[in-house]
Amino acid sequence: MNRVVLVTGGSRGIGAAVVHRLAEAGDVVYAASRSGRAEEHPRIHGLVMDVNDPDGPASGVAAIIAAQGRLDAVVVNAGNGIFGPLEEMTEEDIRYQFETCFFGAVKTINACVPVFRAQGHGRILAVTSFAALVPLPYQSLYSSAKAALEMAVMGYAVELKPFGIQCGCVLPGDTATGFTAARKKVAVRPDSPYRERMERCLAKIEKDELGGMPADRIARSVEQQLNRRRMRLEVVPRLDYGAEAVLVKLLPRRLALLAMSLMYNR
Ligand SMILES: NC(=O)c1ccc[n+]([C@@H]2O[C@H](COP(=O)([O-])OP(=O)(O)OC[C@H]3O[C@@H](n4cnc5c(N)ncnc54)[C@H](OP(=O)(O)O)[C@@H]3O)[C@@H](O)[C@H]2O)c1
């Protein structure tokens, strides 16, 4: 394909799998992260770019344009998670969750848009989450940040269509990556009424993630999205998650929440 693609969170996990797939298919890929680590490959460039730095995304995009003269697509994938009851989250916790998953993603997209508009083409693909569709207990902030990003991408899809820019999301379910170990756990109060339920929930979530899809399964969906003539607004990788996503959207919301409670909050 020989596109030039920027992938945030490209140093490990899903992002690294996306970087690998695209490079193997012929694209020139910039793997951006705080560490700048990237696989040794003739078409992969590691890029130190913290999406939370005020100038991080703009400088990263400028460096790509200086080297390649163009940018064809961005995959906003950098993310993190926080676990704890909403009631006991501090403002700092809330900012921690939204900073990377929402603000960092929007800042990265906004750094790419002027380039895409000047070229008359460009693709924006956000790696959100199945959790954007329904709140996961004790990960409700994560669900909120991902749902906010989904909605922003839908907004971009409308606003940027006249400029030839396409937008879409990939919504992974449980995927085995370092995300599980990196998740920040909020220190709940000693007398927290949530403690036991939370601990049971965390054990289930971690087990499901560690036994989840390989990162390359999500990377395949990202690659397919980028290769489609017309990108889909939402893709949920793997048939069972896809079917669950349809159910969540069709069911009355109260029933979807009941299912979540039965699965994760007993
Ligand atoms: N794993 C799952 O089950 C799952 C499910 C649904 C959705 N997702 C989403 O998929 C995306 C990728 O997650 P993953 O599972 O691959 O997690 P991961 O293995 O923890 O990788 C996260 C990536 O984001 C980068 N990153 C974190 N903060 C950053 C920042 N401020 N600026 C730039 N890069 C940053 C990390 O690199 P550095 O540490 O070097 O910066 C790393 O490359 C995330 O958006 C996540 O929410 C994951």
The ligand as an SDF file (V2000), in Angstrom:
LIG
                    3D

 48 52  0  0  0  0  0  0  0  0999 V2000
   -6.1430   -5.0080   26.1670 N   0  0  0  0  0  0  0  0  0  0  0  0
   -7.4650   -4.9660   26.1390 C   0  0  0  0  0  0  0  0  0  0  0  0
   -8.1740   -5.8950   26.6440 O   0  0  0  0  0  0  0  0  0  0  0  0
   -8.1660   -3.8120   25.4670 C   0  0  0  0  0  0  0  0  0  0  0  0
   -9.5520   -3.9280   25.2400 C   0  0  0  0  0  0  0  0  0  0  0  0
  -10.2290   -2.8680   24.6520 C   0  0  0  0  0  0  0  0  0  0  0  0
   -9.5400   -1.7340   24.2430 C   0  0  0  0  0  0  0  0  0  0  0  0
   -8.1980   -1.6390   24.4710 N   0  0  0  0  0  0  0  0  0  0  0  0
   -7.5360   -0.3940   24.0330 C   0  0  0  0  0  0  0  0  0  0  0  0
   -6.5210   -0.6910   23.1080 O   0  0  0  0  0  0  0  0  0  0  0  0
   -5.5240    0.3220   23.1540 C   0  0  0  0  0  0  0  0  0  0  0  0
   -4.1560   -0.3250   23.2610 C   0  0  0  0  0  0  0  0  0  0  0  0
   -4.1200   -1.0230   24.4990 O   0  0  0  0  0  0  0  0  0  0  0  0
   -3.1610   -2.2760   24.7720 P   0  0  0  0  0  0  0  0  0  0  0  0
   -4.0260   -3.3490   25.2780 O   0  0  0  0  0  0  0  0  0  0  0  0
   -2.2670   -2.5170   23.6350 O   0  0  0  0  0  0  0  0  0  0  0  0
   -2.3510   -1.6700   26.0410 O   0  0  0  0  0  0  0  0  0  0  0  0
   -0.7920   -1.6640   26.3910 P   0  0  0  0  0  0  0  0  0  0  0  0
   -0.1620   -2.9520   26.0400 O   0  0  0  0  0  0  0  0  0  0  0  0
   -0.7250   -1.1860   27.8100 O   0  0  0  0  0  0  0  0  0  0  0  0
   -0.1960   -0.5410   25.4230 O   0  0  0  0  0  0  0  0  0  0  0  0
   -0.4790    0.8330   25.6290 C   0  0  0  0  0  0  0  0  0  0  0  0
    0.3490    1.6470   24.6620 C   0  0  0  0  0  0  0  0  0  0  0  0
    0.0480    3.0220   24.8520 O   0  0  0  0  0  0  0  0  0  0  0  0
    1.2690    3.7470   25.0230 C   0  0  0  0  0  0  0  0  0  0  0  0
    0.9980    4.9290   25.8300 N   0  0  0  0  0  0  0  0  0  0  0  0
    0.4690    4.9910   27.0770 C   0  0  0  0  0  0  0  0  0  0  0  0
    0.3800    6.2750   27.4730 N   0  0  0  0  0  0  0  0  0  0  0  0
    0.8480    7.0420   26.4610 C   0  0  0  0  0  0  0  0  0  0  0  0
    1.0070    8.4320   26.2700 C   0  0  0  0  0  0  0  0  0  0  0  0
    0.6830    9.3140   27.2300 N   0  0  0  0  0  0  0  0  0  0  0  0
    1.5200    8.8690   25.0940 N   0  0  0  0  0  0  0  0  0  0  0  0
    1.8720    7.9940   24.1280 C   0  0  0  0  0  0  0  0  0  0  0  0
    1.7470    6.6640   24.2430 N   0  0  0  0  0  0  0  0  0  0  0  0
    1.2510    6.1900   25.4080 C   0  0  0  0  0  0  0  0  0  0  0  0
    2.2350    2.7320   25.6710 C   0  0  0  0  0  0  0  0  0  0  0  0
    3.6070    3.0060   25.4370 O   0  0  0  0  0  0  0  0  0  0  0  0
    4.5620    3.8050   26.4780 P   0  0  0  0  0  0  0  0  0  0  0  0
    4.2910    3.2300   27.8340 O   0  0  0  0  0  0  0  0  0  0  0  0
    5.9450    3.5550   25.9520 O   0  0  0  0  0  0  0  0  0  0  0  0
    4.1660    5.2380   26.3520 O   0  0  0  0  0  0  0  0  0  0  0  0
    1.8480    1.4710   24.8830 C   0  0  0  0  0  0  0  0  0  0  0  0
    2.5110    1.4710   23.6290 O   0  0  0  0  0  0  0  0  0  0  0  0
   -5.8600    1.2110   24.3510 C   0  0  0  0  0  0  0  0  0  0  0  0
   -6.4840    2.3890   23.9030 O   0  0  0  0  0  0  0  0  0  0  0  0
   -6.8320    0.3580   25.1480 C   0  0  0  0  0  0  0  0  0  0  0  0
   -7.7190    1.1450   25.9090 O   0  0  0  0  0  0  0  0  0  0  0  0
   -7.4950   -2.6550   25.0650 C   0  0  0  0  0  0  0  0  0  0  0  0
  1  2  1  0
  2  3  2  0
  2  4  1  0
  4  5  1  0
  4 48  2  0
  5  6  2  0
  6  7  1  0
  7  8  2  0
  8  9  1  0
  8 48  1  0
  9 10  1  0
  9 46  1  0
 10 11  1  0
 11 12  1  0
 11 44  1  0
 12 13  1  0
 13 14  1  0
 14 15  2  0
 14 16  1  0
 14 17  1  0
 17 18  1  0
 18 19  2  0
 18 20  1  0
 18 21  1  0
 21 22  1  0
 22 23  1  0
 23 24  1  0
 23 42  1  0
 24 25  1  0
 25 26  1  0
 25 36  1  0
 26 27  1  0
 26 35  1  0
 27 28  2  0
 28 29  1  0
 29 30  1  0
 29 35  2  0
 30 31  1  0
 30 32  2  0
 32 33  1  0
 33 34  2  0
 34 35  1  0
 36 37  1  0
 36 42  1  0
 37 38  1  0
 38 39  2  0
 38 40  1  0
 38 41  1  0
 42 43  1  0
 44 45  1  0
 44 46  1  0
 46 47  1  0
M  CHG  2   8   1  16  -1
M  END
$$$$
